[in-house]
C-alpha cells in the first residue's frame, strides 16, 4: 500500500493549509512552493489537492 506524506504549511498572513509533501527530507520552517495537482483518481473522477515541493 502506498504511503502519503502530509504536512501543514503556513502561508504569508498566518493562514495554514494541509497538503501532500513531495520532499525527500522535510523539516519545520523550510520554504516550500505549492501547486494544485491530481492527488487521487477514482474511476473517471480526478481529485485535486495541494502538493508541496522544496524550493
Backbone as JSON, one array per atom type, in Angstrom:
{
  "sequence": "XXXXXXXXXXXXXXXXXXXXXXXXXXXXXXXXXXXXXXXXXXXXXXXXXXXXXXX",
  "N": [[0.84, -1.18, 0.0], [0.63, 2.2, -0.89], [2.28, 5.04, 0.6], [1.57, 8.31, 1.98], [2.97, 11.44, 2.48], [2.05, 13.96, 4.61], [1.66, 17.44, 5.33], [1.49, 20.48, 7.28], [1.29, 23.67, 6.14], [2.3, 26.97, 6.62], [1.11, 29.9, 5.33], [1.88, 33.2, 3.94], [0.7, 35.73, 6.03], [-0.31, 34.07, 7.92], [-2.2, 32.05, 7.5], [-2.98, 28.59, 7.51], [-2.55, 25.58, 5.71], [-3.26, 22.21, 4.75], [-1.48, 19.69, 3.01], [-0.1, 17.42, 0.54], [3.26, 16.32, 0.87], [5.96, 16.41, -1.22], [8.71, 15.96, -0.73], [12.0, 15.1, -0.11], [13.41, 15.05, 2.46], [11.7, 16.48, 4.69], [11.53, 19.41, 6.81], [10.78, 21.37, 9.71], [9.83, 24.73, 9.18], [11.04, 25.07, 6.71], [11.3, 26.6, 3.43], [8.75, 26.25, 0.99], [7.08, 25.45, -2.13], [3.84, 25.5, -3.52], [1.47, 23.58, -5.42], [-1.57, 23.0, -7.19], [-2.68, 19.85, -7.8], [-3.54, 16.65, -9.29], [-4.39, 14.41, -6.86], [-5.53, 12.03, -6.35], [-7.13, 9.34, -8.06], [-10.23, 8.11, -8.97], [-11.8, 5.82, -10.65], [-13.27, 7.44, -13.24], [-13.04, 9.88, -12.1], [-11.17, 12.64, -11.04], [-9.35, 13.75, -8.25], [-8.43, 16.73, -6.79], [-5.8, 18.45, -5.06], [-3.6, 20.17, -2.74], [-0.13, 20.12, -3.31], [3.11, 20.09, -2.09], [6.42, 21.23, -2.69], [10.0, 21.29, -2.22], [11.79, 24.37, -2.19]],
  "CA": [[0.0, 0.0, 0.0], [1.46, 3.41, -0.95], [2.18, 5.98, 1.73], [1.48, 9.72, 1.62], [3.48, 12.35, 3.49], [1.23, 15.16, 4.72], [2.23, 18.5, 6.14], [0.74, 21.71, 7.45], [2.14, 24.76, 5.66], [1.81, 28.29, 6.99], [1.26, 30.87, 4.25], [2.01, 34.59, 4.35], [-0.52, 36.17, 6.68], [-0.63, 33.15, 9.01], [-3.16, 31.0, 7.14], [-2.36, 27.28, 7.41], [-3.26, 24.6, 4.89], [-2.7, 20.86, 4.73], [-1.28, 19.16, 1.68], [0.89, 16.35, 0.4], [4.65, 16.75, 0.76], [6.81, 15.65, -2.14], [10.02, 16.46, -0.3], [12.8, 13.96, 0.37], [13.59, 15.13, 3.91], [11.06, 17.72, 5.14], [11.85, 19.9, 8.15], [9.96, 22.51, 10.13], [10.31, 26.05, 8.82], [11.69, 25.16, 5.39], [10.46, 27.2, 2.4], [8.17, 25.32, 0.02], [6.15, 26.02, -3.12], [2.69, 24.62, -3.64], [0.74, 23.51, -6.68], [-2.78, 22.18, -7.18], [-2.47, 18.72, -8.7], [-4.36, 15.46, -9.04], [-3.81, 13.65, -5.75], [-6.15, 10.7, -6.32], [-8.04, 9.04, -9.17], [-11.23, 7.08, -8.68], [-12.53, 5.59, -11.89], [-13.11, 8.56, -14.16], [-13.02, 11.11, -11.3], [-9.88, 13.1, -10.52], [-9.44, 14.55, -7.02], [-7.34, 17.7, -6.76], [-5.39, 18.92, -3.75], [-2.32, 20.87, -2.69], [1.1, 19.33, -3.24], [4.2, 20.99, -1.77], [7.77, 20.85, -3.1], [11.06, 22.12, -1.66], [12.19, 25.48, -3.08]],
  "C": [[0.89, 1.25, 0.0], [1.25, 4.3, 0.28], [2.13, 7.4, 1.19], [2.04, 10.53, 2.78], [2.63, 13.61, 3.47], [1.93, 16.18, 5.6], [1.28, 19.66, 6.25], [1.69, 22.85, 7.11], [1.5, 26.08, 6.05], [2.14, 29.28, 5.87], [1.52, 32.26, 4.81], [0.67, 35.02, 4.94], [-1.0, 35.21, 7.76], [-1.64, 32.07, 8.7], [-2.41, 29.68, 6.98], [-3.22, 26.36, 6.56], [-2.51, 23.27, 4.93], [-2.56, 20.4, 3.29], [-0.26, 18.04, 1.69], [2.28, 16.97, 0.27], [5.38, 15.84, -0.21], [8.23, 16.18, -1.95], [10.77, 15.29, 0.32], [12.95, 13.95, 1.89], [13.0, 16.45, 4.41], [11.53, 18.11, 6.54], [11.02, 21.13, 8.44], [10.62, 23.82, 9.71], [10.95, 26.17, 7.45], [10.76, 25.81, 4.37], [10.0, 26.15, 1.4], [7.37, 26.1, -1.02], [5.03, 25.01, -3.29], [2.05, 24.69, -5.01], [-0.5, 22.67, -6.47], [-2.6, 21.1, -8.23], [-3.48, 17.62, -8.4], [-3.67, 14.66, -7.94], [-4.41, 12.25, -5.62], [-7.06, 10.56, -7.53], [-8.95, 7.91, -8.74], [-12.07, 6.88, -9.93], [-12.23, 6.71, -12.87], [-13.05, 9.9, -13.42], [-11.61, 11.41, -10.81], [-10.14, 13.96, -9.29], [-8.21, 15.45, -6.96], [-7.05, 18.12, -5.33], [-4.05, 19.63, -3.86], [-1.18, 19.87, -2.56], [2.25, 20.33, -3.06], [5.55, 20.38, -2.15], [8.77, 21.77, -2.42], [11.43, 23.21, -2.68], [13.65, 25.37, -3.38]]
}
